[in-house]
């Protein structure tokens, strides 16, 4: 008896029959925008709920010793949640999205639609010195990916929906639709074509609109321009950009170094001990490091005199020491990366969006404050430079100058400072590019050759996989075989290359048909020559873990047409030919292209 189609199958069939795919993608992008905005608002609500509950009775005038306890509890609870409930690694959210786009063809695990929300709300609510934006971007991308998977969309559409989810998440949490679109194009490297532009715009605008409806139309950070930008300040704006670029370099390099230390620790409790101890001490000494740090940004952007700025030192041992403000801020710049790395390394969950904004605001403020203390000319408005510093740090850390400019302008309503924001962002980006070719998000994948970029040729090579181009129908021969035995093998093969392997299948060399053509029909020589004497060394060896970009470089360097593939122990696995690569390349290019 034949099974009847399920309701789910009926829905899929009805959709395919009645809704054209390009129209359905627009519908999905609208739904993704709504869902990502709701997810972003839920995350912000949970974080503020936990923070207010834990800190509403803290003293502003002295040290609060609960700062030593809360962060450890937070990353401990997060670690338990991830280890026993999620049972998967959910750190490095943006890197995971880049990997999904580059290697998994837009597929993100279903649990990512909710696991990062809960984990990061616990981490940040209890004081973890990280941001909520990277987890919500992963959540948004997971929503797009899994919604597309439910309706059996092809992988090219899944990649677009991943971008829609990321754009909606950024637009929803920051109320910044342009920044959401630009972030997706610039950081996630989704190609901007007429096919992809409209869905990305729909998700961004929908998410931002819903956030405006539910939380009001005010910008995330209030900012009022008291002093318009003057052209004579341009050299100082450029210097601020260079300063932010150098801090971005310090932040990136130090974070990688600290992550390496945590990575070498065995067992989660050792990581918790080191991360919790470091984080608690830093937050106790510098309470501004507690959570996302957005209160500090509000203070520096809206303060106009020393009494306002001194509130940054509330709750700390520095309270009441007005002359220590600059030292306090410089120490925060120095130690913020340790607090962020300790949070994630110890078992917490969070991103670097908020730390970048936080550090940039402090860097810009400190730069102008120091200049004004020494009475340099012209006068540099602290709040203006704090705003510009945020764009500089975003640009440097993420290698995304456009994202930095549009995000800060939309976050604060500071459109009157658009020109200096652009100058700072470009200066910072050019500075860090001298030292680091990849952003903090993409460098892990770039080292493994798994990064998809706007370079179409490299992007196609990234999408190709070694196992799909390895040919295994080459007949192997042993080094002790004589010419007669070799001729028998040749008679059963349609190839002209014969890999030589030992008893453990380790590749020793190869025999080319052209090299033995003049003797292979002389039977009197069949027992005189052995394969060991007839074989030649291979031009190069490819490893089964090599990226396709490295494979193509090896072909170019050797001018070979066929190259052997071995594993890490040198065991023969097959051959890769240029013709096979070119055929596979053309197939992937057709699938990859939107045109």
Residue pairs with C-beta under 8 A, 6 or more apart in sequence:
5 13
12 151
12 152
15 24
15 151
19 27
21 157
22 195
24 151
25 153
25 157
25 160
25 161
25 199
26 198
26 199
26 202
28 144
28 147
28 148
28 151
28 153
28 161
28 164
28 199
29 161
29 164
29 198
29 199
29 200
29 202
29 203
29 206
30 202
30 203
30 206
31 147
32 140
32 143
32 144
32 147
32 161
32 164
32 165
32 168
32 203
33 164
33 168
33 171
33 172
33 202
33 203
33 204
33 205
33 206
33 207
33 210
34 206
34 207
34 210
35 140
35 143
35 147
35 168
36 136
36 139
36 140
36 143
36 144
36 165
36 168
36 169
36 171
36 172
36 203
36 207
37 168
37 171
37 172
37 206
37 207
37 208
37 210
37 211
37 214
38 172
38 210
39 113
39 117
39 136
39 139
39 140
39 143
39 169
39 172
40 136
40 140
40 169
40 172
40 173
40 207
40 211
41 172
41 173
41 211
41 214
41 215
42 117
43 117
43 120
43 121
43 132
43 135
43 136
43 139
43 173
44 132
44 173
46 117
46 118
46 121
46 125
47 120
47 121
47 124
47 125
47 132
47 291
47 292
48 125
49 125
50 121
50 122
50 124
50 125
50 126
51 124
51 125
51 127
51 291
54 66
54 70
54 125
54 126
54 127
55 64
55 66
55 290
58 64
58 66
58 315
59 315
60 311
60 314
60 315
60 319
61 314
61 319
61 320
62 315
62 319
63 284
63 315
63 316
63 317
64 284
64 287
64 315
65 284
67 127
67 280
67 283
67 284
67 287
67 290
67 315
68 280
68 281
68 283
68 284
69 280
70 126
70 127
71 126
71 127
71 128
71 129
71 276
71 279
71 280
71 283
71 290
71 343
72 272
72 276
72 277
72 279
72 280
73 126
74 122
74 123
74 124
74 125
74 126
74 127
74 128
74 348
75 123
75 126
75 128
75 272
75 275
75 276
75 279
75 343
75 346
75 347
75 348
76 272
76 276
76 347
77 122
77 126
78 119
78 122
78 123
78 128
78 347
78 348
78 349
79 268
79 272
79 346
79 347
79 348
81 118
81 119
81 122
82 88
82 89
82 90
82 115
82 119
82 347
82 349
83 268
85 115
86 111
86 115
86 119
88 109
88 111
88 115
90 96
90 112
90 115
90 116
90 119
90 135
90 138
90 349
91 344
91 349
92 134
92 441
92 444
93 116
93 134
93 135
93 137
93 138
93 351
94 134
94 137
94 138
94 187
94 188
94 351
94 441
95 441
95 442
95 444
95 445
96 108
96 112
96 138
97 108
97 137
97 138
97 141
97 162
97 166
97 188
98 188
98 189
98 441
98 442
98 445
98 451
98 452
99 445
99 450
100 106
100 107
100 108
100 141
100 145
100 162
101 159
101 162
101 188
101 189
101 190
101 452
102 445
102 450
102 451
102 452
102 462
102 463
103 450
103 462
103 463
105 155
105 158
105 159
105 463
106 145
106 148
106 155
106 156
106 157
106 158
106 159
106 160
106 161
106 162
107 145
107 149
107 155
107 158
108 138
108 141
108 142
108 145
108 146
108 162
109 142
110 142
110 146
112 138
112 139
112 141
112 142
113 139
113 142
113 143
113 146
114 139
116 135
116 136
116 138
116 139
116 142
116 349
117 135
117 136
117 139
119 135
119 348
119 349
120 130
120 132
120 135
120 136
120 349
120 350
120 351
121 132
122 349
123 130
123 343
123 348
123 349
123 350
124 130
124 131
124 132
124 291
124 292
124 350
125 291
127 279
127 283
127 290
127 291
128 279
128 291
128 343
128 348
128 349
128 350
129 279
129 282
129 283
129 289
129 290
129 291
129 293
129 336
129 339
129 340
129 342
129 343
129 350
129 355
130 292
130 340
130 343
130 344
130 348
130 349
130 350
130 351
130 352
130 354
130 355
131 292
131 350
131 351
131 352
131 353
131 354
131 355
131 356
131 357
132 173
132 292
132 350
132 351
132 353
132 354
133 169
133 170
133 173
133 174
133 351
133 353
133 354
134 350
134 351
134 352
134 353
135 349
135 350
135 351
136 169
136 172
136 173
137 165
137 166
137 169
137 170
137 351
139 165
139 169
140 165
140 166
140 167
140 168
140 169
140 170
140 172
141 162
141 163
141 165
141 166
141 169
142 165
143 165
144 158
144 161
144 162
144 163
144 164
144 165
144 166
144 168
144 203
145 158
145 161
145 162
145 165
147 161
148 157
148 158
148 161
149 158
153 161
155 591
156 591
156 592
156 594
159 190
160 190
160 195
160 196
160 199
160 200
161 199
162 188
162 190
163 184
163 188
163 190
163 196
163 200
164 184
164 199
164 200
164 202
164 203
165 203
166 180
166 183
166 184
166 188
167 180
167 181
167 183
167 184
167 200
167 203
167 204
167 207
168 180
168 203
168 204
168 206
168 207
169 180
169 207
170 176
170 179
170 180
170 183
170 184
170 204
170 407
171 177
171 179
171 180
171 181
171 203
171 204
171 205
171 207
171 208
171 211
172 180
172 207
172 208
172 210
172 211
173 211
174 180
174 220
174 407
174 410
174 411
175 208
175 211
175 212
175 215
175 219
175 220
175 410
175 411
176 208
176 220
176 406
176 407
176 410
176 411
177 201
177 204
177 205
177 207
177 208
177 410
178 204
178 406
178 410
179 403
179 406
179 407
179 410
179 411
180 200
180 203
180 204
180 207
180 208
181 200
181 201
181 204
182 400
182 402
182 403
182 406
182 407
183 400
183 403
183 407
184 190
184 200
185 192
185 200
186 400
186 402
186 403
187 398
187 399
187 400
187 403
187 439
187 441
189 452
189 453
189 454
190 196
190 200
191 454
191 594
193 594
193 595
195 594
196 594
219 410
219 411
219 412
219 413
220 411
220 412
221 294
221 297
221 298
221 301
221 411
221 412
222 298
222 301
222 302
222 412
223 301
223 302
223 383
223 387
223 412
223 413
223 414
224 302
225 384
225 414
225 416
225 417
226 304
226 381
226 383
227 381
227 384
228 416
229 384
229 416
229 417
229 419
229 420
230 378
232 378
233 378
233 380
233 420
234 420
234 423
236 368
236 371
236 378
236 380
237 388
237 420
237 423
237 424
237 427
238 423
238 424
238 427
239 367
240 363
240 364
240 367
240 368
240 385
240 388
240 389
240 392
240 424
240 427
241 392
241 423
241 424
241 425
241 426
241 427
241 428
241 430
241 431
242 427
242 428
242 431
243 363
243 367
243 392
244 360
244 363
244 364
244 389
244 392
244 393
244 395
244 396
244 424
244 427
244 428
244 431
245 392
245 396
245 427
245 428
245 429
245 430
245 431
245 432
246 431
246 432
247 333
247 359
247 363
247 393
247 396
248 356
248 392
248 393
248 395
248 396
248 397
248 428
248 431
248 432
249 396
249 431
249 432
249 435
249 436
250 337
251 336
251 337
251 355
251 356
251 359
251 393
251 397
251 440
252 397
252 432
252 436
252 440
252 443
253 436
254 337
254 338
254 341
255 337
255 340
255 341
255 352
255 440
256 440
256 443
258 337
258 338
258 341
258 342
258 345
259 341
259 344
259 345
261 274
261 345
262 271
262 274
262 275
262 341
262 345
262 346
265 271
265 274
268 347
271 345
271 346
271 347
272 346
272 347
274 342
274 345
274 346
275 342
275 343
275 344
275 345
275 346
275 347
275 348
276 342
276 346
278 338
278 339
278 342
278 346
279 339
279 342
279 343
279 346
282 289
282 335
282 338
282 339
282 342
283 289
283 290
283 339
285 316
285 317
286 316
286 328
286 331
286 332
286 335
287 314
287 315
287 316
288 295
288 296
288 312
288 313
288 316
288 332
289 332
289 335
289 336
289 339
292 354
292 358
293 354
293 355
293 357
293 358
294 354
294 357
294 358
296 312
296 358
296 361
296 362
297 357
297 358
297 361
297 386
297 390
299 308
299 309
299 311
299 312
300 309
300 312
300 361
300 362
300 365
300 382
300 383
300 386
301 361
301 383
301 386
301 387
301 412
302 308
302 383
303 309
303 311
303 382
303 383
304 383
306 322
306 325
309 325
309 365
309 382
310 322
310 325
312 325
312 328
312 329
313 319
313 320
313 321
313 324
313 325
313 328
316 328
318 324
318 328
325 369
326 366
326 369
326 370
326 373
329 362
329 365
329 366
329 369
330 366
332 362
333 359
333 362
333 363
333 366
336 355
336 358
336 359
337 355
340 350
340 352
340 355
343 350
344 350
352 397
352 440
356 390
356 393
356 394
356 397
356 398
357 390
357 393
357 394
357 411
359 393
360 389
360 390
360 391
360 392
360 393
360 394
361 386
361 387
361 389
361 390
362 386
362 389
363 389
363 392
363 393
364 385
364 386
364 387
364 388
364 389
364 390
364 392
365 382
365 383
365 385
365 386
365 389
367 380
367 385
367 389
368 380
368 381
368 382
368 384
368 385
368 386
369 382
371 380
372 379
372 380
372 382
384 417
384 420
387 408
387 412
387 414
387 417
387 421
388 408
388 417
388 420
388 421
388 424
389 424
390 404
390 408
390 411
391 404
391 405
391 407
391 408
391 421
391 424
391 425
391 428
392 404
392 424
392 425
392 427
392 428
393 404
393 428
394 400
394 403
394 404
394 407
394 408
394 425
395 401
395 403
395 404
395 405
395 424
395 425
395 426
395 428
395 429
396 428
396 429
396 431
396 432
397 439
397 440
398 404
398 439
398 440
398 441
399 429
399 432
399 433
399 436
399 438
399 439
399 442
400 429
400 439
401 422
401 425
401 426
401 428
401 429
402 425
404 421
404 425
404 428
405 418
405 421
405 422
405 425
408 414
408 421
409 415
409 417
409 418
409 421
414 421
436 443
437 446
438 446
438 451
442 451
445 451
448 547
449 462
449 546
449 547
449 548
449 549
449 550
450 462
450 547
451 462
452 459
452 462
452 463
453 459
453 462
456 592
458 549
459 592
460 585
460 588
460 589
460 592
461 547
461 548
461 549
461 552
461 585
462 547
462 548
462 549
463 588
463 592
464 548
464 581
464 584
464 585
464 588
465 548
466 542
466 544
466 545
466 546
466 548
466 551
466 565
466 576
467 544
468 584
469 548
469 576
469 580
469 581
469 584
470 544
470 565
470 573
470 574
470 575
470 576
471 574
471 575
471 576
471 577
471 580
472 573
472 574
473 495
474 493
474 495
474 497
474 498
474 499
474 574
474 575
475 489
475 492
475 493
475 495
475 498
476 498
476 499
476 500
476 501
476 505
476 572
477 485
477 486
477 489
477 498
477 499
477 500
477 501
477 511
477 531
478 500
478 501
478 502
478 503
478 531
479 500
479 502
479 508
479 530
479 531
479 532
479 535
480 530
480 531
480 532
481 489
481 530
481 531
482 526
482 527
482 528
482 529
482 530
482 531
483 516
483 519
483 520
483 525
483 526
483 527
483 528
483 529
483 530
483 531
483 534
484 523
484 526
484 527
486 498
486 511
486 516
486 520
486 531
486 534
487 520
487 526
489 498
490 498
490 513
490 520
496 512
496 513
496 514
497 510
497 511
497 512
497 513
497 562
497 575
498 510
498 511
498 512
498 513
499 507
499 509
499 510
499 564
499 572
499 575
500 507
500 508
500 509
500 510
500 511
500 531
500 532
500 535
501 507
501 508
501 571
501 572
502 508
504 571
505 571
505 572
506 566
506 569
506 570
506 571
506 572
507 538
507 541
507 564
507 566
507 570
507 571
507 572
508 535
509 535
509 536
509 537
509 538
510 535
510 536
510 538
510 564
511 531
511 534
511 535
511 536
512 536
515 534
515 536
516 534
519 525
519 529
538 563
538 564
539 558
539 559
539 560
539 563
540 554
540 557
540 558
540 560
540 563
541 563
541 564
541 565
541 566
541 570
542 551
542 554
542 563
542 564
542 565
542 566
542 576
543 565
543 566
543 567
543 568
544 565
544 566
544 567
544 573
545 568
546 554
548 581
551 563
551 576
551 581
552 581
554 563
555 563
555 578
555 581
561 577
561 578
561 579
562 575
562 576
562 577
562 578
563 575
563 576
564 572
564 573
564 574
564 575
564 576
565 572
565 573
565 574
565 575
565 576
566 572
566 573
567 573
